Amino acid sequence: MKLKTIASIFNRNKRLIIYTAPNGEQWISNGYAAYTMRGLPHMTPEVVLRIFDVPEDKRSKWHCEESELPTAISFEDTARGETDIDPLKTNVELYGVNYWLFVDGMKIYSFDEDFMRPLLGEPAYLKYYKRETIGGGFVLACKVGLELKAIIAPRPLHNNEDFIKEIGTIAALYDRMARDTVVNSAYEVYGTQDTEPPPEVGPDTGEILDGQLNFDGAEGGDDGGE
């Protein structure tokens, strides 16, 4: 992954953190996502801003820092207890932000698509893992093969009342449409629905034919006359 591919992500909040591990390996973060700089020469914030093409007169607006790796999150390629997790085929756009959705058991998690996008150019064996933090939270660990490429924090949607309400409406409507489709399909195949078909009327007389109810409430074609 080239650093320029993540420049727009960092430009959103203009925060740049460079983490350095004890072995000298560096990670670059905006506070919400961290990407490995494995294989690159040693970087400083000044060098990264130049790579990001940030003009010198704009750099004062950026918050830059260098730090050791956070201790609450494992930045190792493998972490104890992590489990693989796959994204749903359905994404959500809300207030201009696109979210990727992941399901784990009876819970659903959401992540900002912008933070995922730099990884999409990786090979097809890009995999995602739910990795717990020391504080009881979790992050998304993104790997290519066995190599950790990124750590991404979730961006929750469940506390957004508008989203919850609209998702409920969408689910109810699609459920109703699916049931209507089943009923209509049964009518096309078997010629029956839950409701009674209209009575059959004689083409010449306009009268209701035998076996159907007439307006007097009697069955059959005999009108009972003498």
C-alpha positions in Angstrom: 0.0 0.0 0.0 1.4 3.4 -1.0 1.1 6.3 1.4 -0.5 8.6 -1.2 -3.5 6.2 -1.3 -4.5 7.2 2.3 -3.8 10.9 2.0 -7.5 11.8 1.6 -8.4 9.9 4.7 -5.9 11.8 6.8 -7.0 15.1 5.3 -10.5 14.7 6.8 -9.4 15.4 10.3 -5.9 16.5 9.7 -4.5 14.3 12.4 -1.3 12.3 11.8 0.2 9.9 14.3 3.3 7.8 13.6 3.6 4.9 15.9 7.0 3.1 16.3 7.2 -0.4 17.7 10.3 -1.6 19.7 11.6 -3.4 16.7 11.5 -0.2 14.6 8.4 -1.0 12.6 6.2 2.0 12.1 2.4 2.5 11.7 0.6 5.6 10.5 -2.8 6.5 12.1 -5.4 9.2 12.2 -6.8 8.1 15.5 -9.5 5.8 13.9 -7.4 3.6 11.6 -3.8 2.5 11.6 -1.9 1.2 8.5 1.4 -0.6 8.5 4.5 1.1 7.0 6.4 -2.2 6.9 9.0 -2.2 4.2 9.2 1.6 4.0 12.2 3.8 5.2 11.9 5.5 8.6 9.3 8.2 8.4 8.7 11.5 10.3 5.5 13.6 10.2 7.3 16.2 8.0 8.2 13.5 5.4 4.7 12.1 5.4 3.1 15.5 4.9 5.4 16.1 1.9 4.3 12.7 0.5 0.7 13.8 1.1 1.4 16.9 -1.0 0.3 19.2 1.9 1.6 22.7 1.2 3.9 24.2 3.8 1.6 27.1 4.6 -1.2 24.5 5.4 0.8 22.2 7.6 0.2 24.3 10.7 -3.4 23.2 10.6 -2.4 19.6 11.1 -2.0 17.9 14.5 1.1 15.7 14.2 2.7 13.5 16.8 5.0 10.5 17.2 4.4 7.8 19.8 5.0 4.3 20.8 2.4 1.7 19.9 -0.8 1.8 22.0 -0.7 -0.9 24.6 -4.5 -1.7 24.6 -4.3 -3.1 21.0 -2.2 -5.9 19.7 -0.3 -4.9 16.5 1.1 -8.4 16.1 0.2 -10.4 13.0 -1.8 -12.8 15.2 -3.6 -12.1 18.4 -5.0 -14.6 20.9 -8.8 -15.0 20.6 -9.3 -13.2 17.4 -11.9 -14.6 15.1 -12.5 -14.2 11.4 -15.4 -12.1 10.3 -16.8 -11.4 6.8 -18.6 -8.3 5.5 -22.2 -8.4 4.4 -23.0 -7.8 0.7 -25.2 -4.9 1.8 -23.6 -1.5 2.6 -25.2 1.5 4.2 -24.9 5.2 3.3 -26.0 7.6 6.0 -25.3 11.4 6.1 -22.7 11.1 3.3 -20.8 8.3 5.0 -20.6 4.8 3.6 -20.5 1.9 6.1 -19.4 -1.7 5.7 -21.4 -4.1 7.9 -20.1 -7.2 9.6 -22.2 -9.7 11.5 -20.8 -11.8 14.4 -23.3 -14.0 16.1 -26.3 -11.8 17.1 -24.4 -8.6 16.7 -23.8 -6.3 13.8 -20.8 -4.0 13.5 -20.2 -1.0 11.1 -17.0 0.5 9.8 -16.3 3.6 7.7 -15.8 2.5 4.1 -13.2 5.2 3.5 -10.9 3.5 6.0 -11.4 0.2 4.2 -10.7 1.5 0.7 -6.9 1.6 0.8 -6.9 -2.2 1.3 -9.2 -3.0 -1.6 -6.2 -3.0 -4.0 -4.7 -5.9 -2.1 -4.9 -9.5 -3.4 -8.1 -11.5 -3.1 -7.0 -13.2 0.1 -7.5 -10.1 2.1 -9.3 -11.3 5.3 -10.9 -9.5 8.3 -10.7 -10.5 12.0 -12.4 -9.2 15.1 -9.7 -8.5 17.6 -10.4 -7.6 21.2 -8.7 -4.8 23.0 -7.6 -4.8 26.7 -10.4 -2.4 27.6 -13.1 -4.9 26.5 -13.7 -3.3 23.1 -12.6 -4.5 19.7 -11.1 -3.5 16.4 -11.1 -4.9 12.9 -7.7 -6.5 12.0 -7.2 -6.6 8.3 -4.7 -9.1 6.9 -3.3 -10.2 3.6 -2.4 -13.8 4.2 -0.9 -13.9 7.7 0.4 -10.3 7.6 -1.4 -7.6 9.4 -2.0 -4.6 7.2 -4.4 -2.4 9.1 -6.3 -1.9 12.4 -9.6 -0.1 12.1 -11.9 1.1 14.9 -15.7 0.6 14.5 -18.0 3.5 13.7 -21.3 2.5 15.4 -24.7 3.0 13.8 -26.9 1.4 16.4 -27.3 4.6 18.4 -28.6 6.5 15.4 -32.4 6.7 15.8 -33.1 7.7 12.2 -31.1 4.8 10.9 -32.8 2.2 13.2 -36.2 3.5 12.3 -35.6 3.5 8.5 -34.0 0.0 8.6 -37.1 -1.2 10.4 -39.3 0.3 7.8 -37.2 -1.2 4.9 -37.2 -4.7 6.5 -41.0 -4.6 7.1 -41.7 -3.4 3.5 -39.4 -6.0 1.9 -41.0 -8.7 4.1 -44.5 -7.7 2.9 -43.3 -7.5 -0.8 -41.8 -11.0 -0.5 -45.0 -12.4 0.9 -47.0 -10.7 -1.8 -44.7 -12.2 -4.4 -45.3 -15.7 -3.1 -49.1 -15.2 -3.2 -49.0 -13.8 -6.8 -46.7 -16.6 -7.9 -49.1 -19.2 -6.4 -52.0 -17.6 -8.3 -50.0 -17.7 -11.6 -49.2 -21.4 -11.1 -52.4 -22.8 -9.5 -55.0 -20.1 -10.5 -55.9 -19.5 -6.8 -55.4 -16.8 -4.2 -56.5 -16.3 -0.7 -59.5 -14.3 -2.0 -62.4 -15.9 -4.0 -62.4 -15.3 -7.8 -65.4 -13.3 -9.3 -68.5 -15.4 -10.2 -68.7 -16.8 -13.8 -71.4 -15.0 -15.9 -73.2 -16.4 -18.9 -72.0 -14.6 -22.1 -75.6 -14.4 -23.6 -77.9 -13.9 -20.6 -75.6 -12.1 -18.2 -76.9 -14.4 -15.5 -74.7 -16.1 -12.9 -74.0 -19.7 -14.0 -74.8 -22.9 -12.0 -72.7 -23.4 -9.0 -72.5 -19.7 -8.2 -74.5 -17.5 -5.9 -77.3 -15.4 -7.5 -78.6 -12.2 -6.1 -81.4 -13.9 -4.3 -78.9 -15.9 -2.3 -79.9 -19.2 -3.9 -77.7 -21.9 -5.4 -78.0 -23.1 -9.0 -79.7 -22.0 -12.1 -83.3 -22.9 -11.2 -85.2 -19.8 -10.2 -87.9 -21.8 -8.5 -90.6 -20.6 -10.9 -93.6 -22.6 -11.8 
